[in-house]
Amino acid sequence: MPPVDAKAPSQTPAEPILFSFPDSDQLSRNLADFVIKAQNDAISRRNKFTLATSGGSLPKMLAKYLINRDDNALRWDKWEIFFCDERLVPLDHEDSNYYLCHQEFFSKVPELKRSQIHTIDESLLDDPEELSDAYEKQLVQAFAGKEAVRNPVFDLILLGMGPDGHTCSLFPGHELLTEQDRWVAPIEDSPKPPAKRITFTYPVLNHAHRLAFVLAGEGKQEMLSKVLDQPELGLPASRVRPSPPGDIYFFTDNAASKTTKYERSDFKL
Ligand SMILES: O=C1O[C@H](COP(=O)(O)O)[C@@H](O)[C@H](O)[C@H]1O
């Protein structure tokens, strides 16, 4: 188990900032600029860029304008990549979030070395607790030093959201919503298959420097309205509210944000 958080618990959490773009192509283009800005800020601060990504619909939208660029904006050698959640299947299984990200993104970036990507230990697939602890240890090692006594502070965490409001593998009504000690936890009863997974917990999410939900299409509309307009429902995605100086953004297309009454912000870097 990681050391106890030393941060003062009384700070008011950040308010979500909503960006809405005409379509998913514009969303991807602006998301790429946002990621590059986060990368540059992180490199100036600590000479590396720690990113955690989700699976689902995100990797394709993320990759679209990050791969095949001709402007040298990306400093791939500085990237260190984790997964916000992972399914307990082999890394070449089609349900694996790593496999999906590899297909959509990593395999198209030859500069990115395999050692920069933190995956689960496949030899522990039969022991979710052990596997989860081993993945948590990878975080402890990556964030060692001064930060080791607090929580890991990711430069950027990219999130998706399912139609039930889940994010990572944190599902509505599940006991993991109140997990305060572990950074990474196993779940063996995920309502969305596969049932066995590991997931980041809120202590990790809510200490990140920046987080962004990436949501496109009409299928996200109803749940996005609930998450932004009715936070009192306590849906998993609504509970992502980092403490200052962390920021939380929603990158959406107009189809996803059509019905929310939440105020849109102009996108500027
Ligand atoms: O199961 C999962 O679902 C969520 C949402 O996926 P999406 O296809 O609706 O974008 C995803 O963020 C998570 O990483 C994944 O394991």
The ligand as an SDF file (V2000), in Angstrom:
LIG
                    3D

 16 16  0  0  0  0  0  0  0  0999 V2000
  -14.3970   -0.4570  -20.4070 O   0  0  0  0  0  0  0  0  0  0  0  0
  -13.9490    0.6500  -20.6430 C   0  0  0  0  0  0  0  0  0  0  0  0
  -14.8020    1.6500  -20.9940 O   0  0  0  0  0  0  0  0  0  0  0  0
  -14.4540    3.0360  -20.8850 C   0  0  0  0  0  0  0  0  0  0  0  0
  -15.3740    3.8260  -21.8360 C   0  0  0  0  0  0  0  0  0  0  0  0
  -15.2120    3.3240  -23.1570 O   0  0  0  0  0  0  0  0  0  0  0  0
  -15.8930    4.0280  -24.4380 P   0  0  0  0  0  0  0  0  0  0  0  0
  -15.7660    3.0000  -25.5390 O   0  0  0  0  0  0  0  0  0  0  0  0
  -17.3200    4.3210  -24.0800 O   0  0  0  0  0  0  0  0  0  0  0  0
  -15.0940    5.2440  -24.7420 O   0  0  0  0  0  0  0  0  0  0  0  0
  -12.9730    3.2640  -21.1600 C   0  0  0  0  0  0  0  0  0  0  0  0
  -12.6500    4.6030  -20.8660 O   0  0  0  0  0  0  0  0  0  0  0  0
  -12.1530    2.2890  -20.3120 C   0  0  0  0  0  0  0  0  0  0  0  0
  -10.7720    2.5100  -20.4820 O   0  0  0  0  0  0  0  0  0  0  0  0
  -12.4970    0.8840  -20.7170 C   0  0  0  0  0  0  0  0  0  0  0  0
  -11.7680   -0.0990  -20.0040 O   0  0  0  0  0  0  0  0  0  0  0  0
  1  2  2  0
  2  3  1  0
  2 15  1  0
  3  4  1  0
  4  5  1  0
  4 11  1  0
  5  6  1  0
  6  7  1  0
  7  8  2  0
  7  9  1  0
  7 10  1  0
 11 12  1  0
 11 13  1  0
 13 14  1  0
 13 15  1  0
 15 16  1  0
M  END
$$$$
